[in-house]
Amino acid sequence: MPQLVLEDFNLAAAERRLCLAALDQGGNIVNAAKLLGITRHALKRRIIKLRITWPQPASQVPVSAPSISPSA
């Protein structure tokens, strides 16, 4: 697990950085909550409280190649 270095002792900023790091690493709320050791509902409450934008806007999400399905 990567280390997170805090610039100061601001608890809200630390909580926000931990949530963002877990969301980035986990990829979704369920996996991020597991990484943090909390329920997904608790993480959702923190996302709202800390005003974290999730899911990330389309401009920040890596774009994958579109899937091609055969037409009938």
trRosetta pair geometry for C-beta under 8 A, 3 or more apart (Angstrom, degrees):
i j d omega theta_ij theta_ji phi_ij phi_ji
2 21 7.6 -130 73 -168 113 129
4 17 6.1 144 -171 131 132 120
4 18 6.6 -174 56 -87 177 72
4 21 6.1 -104 -89 -36 128 167
6 9 7.3 85 131 -85 134 37
6 10 7.8 -166 -175 44 116 73
6 13 7.4 121 -148 105 102 105
6 14 5.3 -10 -110 -99 135 101
6 17 7.3 174 -100 48 83 155
7 13 7.8 -56 47 129 97 145
8 13 7.2 49 63 61 95 146
9 14 7.9 -19 -159 -35 34 131
10 13 3.9 46 99 18 117 117
10 14 6.4 163 89 -17 62 85
11 14 5.6 -56 -146 37 32 112
11 15 6.2 33 156 -20 67 106
12 15 5.7 -52 -145 36 30 111
12 16 6.3 33 153 -21 63 107
12 50 7.0 169 -172 -113 88 95
13 16 5.6 -53 -147 36 31 114
13 17 6.4 30 155 -18 64 106
14 17 5.9 -55 -148 37 30 109
14 18 6.4 29 154 -18 64 107
15 18 5.8 -56 -148 37 30 111
15 19 6.3 29 155 -18 64 107
15 46 6.7 -126 162 -157 114 122
15 50 6.5 -149 109 -83 103 138
16 19 5.9 -56 -148 37 29 109
16 20 6.2 26 156 -16 65 109
16 50 4.7 172 -97 -167 91 136
16 52 6.8 172 -146 -71 86 109
17 20 5.8 -56 -144 40 30 110
17 21 6.1 30 157 -19 65 108
18 21 5.8 -55 -144 38 28 110
18 22 6.2 26 157 -17 64 108
18 36 6.8 102 149 -111 109 110
19 22 5.9 -58 -147 39 28 109
19 23 6.3 28 155 -18 65 108
19 32 7.3 60 -162 166 60 129
19 36 7.3 10 -100 -79 60 148
19 43 6.9 152 -135 -150 103 88
19 46 5.5 -161 -95 126 144 127
19 47 6.7 -177 174 -80 141 68
19 50 6.4 144 41 52 154 159
19 52 6.1 -120 115 -53 129 161
20 23 5.7 -54 -145 37 30 110
20 24 6.3 30 156 -18 65 106
20 52 6.5 -159 -76 -133 85 129
21 24 5.8 -55 -147 37 30 111
21 25 6.2 19 158 -10 65 111
22 25 5.9 -59 -140 45 29 104
22 26 5.5 15 165 -8 68 118
22 32 3.9 105 135 -158 97 87
22 33 7.7 107 149 -52 136 25
22 35 4.5 -180 -141 82 102 128
22 36 5.1 -11 -108 -48 165 101
22 43 7.8 -114 102 -129 137 130
23 26 6.1 -57 -125 48 23 101
23 27 7.7 169 176 -14 49 7
23 28 7.8 -16 -149 -162 70 3
23 29 7.3 -6 -114 -90 93 52
23 32 4.5 5 -83 -99 51 152
23 52 7.5 160 -12 159 159 143
23 54 6.1 -98 -150 -110 151 136
24 27 7.8 19 171 -67 21 44
25 31 7.9 -133 107 129 70 112
25 32 7.3 122 65 -104 78 77
25 35 6.3 104 88 -100 120 168
26 29 7.8 90 110 -101 134 4
26 30 7.6 -165 165 79 128 50
26 31 3.2 171 -169 107 102 98
26 32 3.6 -156 42 -63 149 60
26 33 7.7 120 -161 12 172 48
26 34 7.0 142 -122 48 131 91
26 35 5.3 -133 -64 -8 116 129
27 31 5.8 23 49 55 82 144
27 32 7.7 -168 41 -46 38 90
28 31 5.3 83 57 19 78 100
28 32 6.7 -147 93 -7 35 96
29 32 5.7 -59 -141 41 29 112
29 33 6.1 32 160 -23 66 107
29 40 5.2 83 135 -149 104 102
29 43 5.7 165 -165 101 91 132
29 44 6.5 34 -159 -68 143 84
29 47 7.7 -58 -114 -36 113 148
29 54 7.2 115 -72 142 99 140
30 33 6.0 -57 -152 33 25 110
30 34 6.7 26 151 -19 61 105
30 40 5.3 -25 -98 -87 58 130
31 34 5.5 -52 -151 33 36 114
31 35 6.5 39 151 -21 66 102
32 35 5.6 -51 -152 33 35 113
32 36 6.4 22 153 -9 66 109
32 43 6.0 131 102 -154 105 156
33 36 5.8 -62 -147 45 32 105
33 38 5.3 -97 -159 80 83 73
33 39 6.0 -16 -179 147 137 17
33 40 4.5 -121 -16 -83 163 55
33 42 6.9 122 -137 61 113 90
33 43 4.3 -116 -87 -19 96 139
34 37 7.5 35 -177 -73 31 34
36 43 6.6 133 47 -87 145 111
38 42 4.1 -102 165 84 118 136
38 43 5.8 141 93 -50 116 84
39 42 4.6 100 55 3 80 100
39 43 7.1 -145 96 -2 45 84
40 43 5.5 -53 -149 38 38 112
40 44 6.3 44 150 -24 67 102
41 44 5.6 -49 -147 33 33 113
41 45 6.6 36 152 -20 63 102
42 45 5.7 -51 -152 33 33 113
42 46 6.6 31 150 -17 64 105
43 46 5.5 -54 -149 38 36 111
43 47 6.3 43 150 -25 67 102
44 47 5.5 -48 -147 31 33 115
44 48 6.6 31 154 -15 63 103
45 48 5.9 -57 -153 38 32 109
45 49 6.1 30 152 -18 67 111
46 49 5.5 -54 -138 41 33 112
46 50 5.7 13 167 -2 69 115
46 52 7.7 20 124 9 75 128
47 50 6.5 -64 -135 50 19 96
47 52 4.6 -87 -147 56 70 110
47 54 5.5 -72 -151 31 136 128
48 51 7.5 18 -179 -75 29 42
53 56 6.6 82 113 -116 97 46
53 57 6.7 -7 146 -31 137 87
55 61 7.3 19 157 -72 108 132
56 60 4.4 -99 165 83 122 117
56 61 5.1 150 85 -60 112 87
57 60 5.3 80 64 12 78 101
57 61 7.3 -152 96 -12 37 93
58 61 5.7 -58 -140 32 36 111
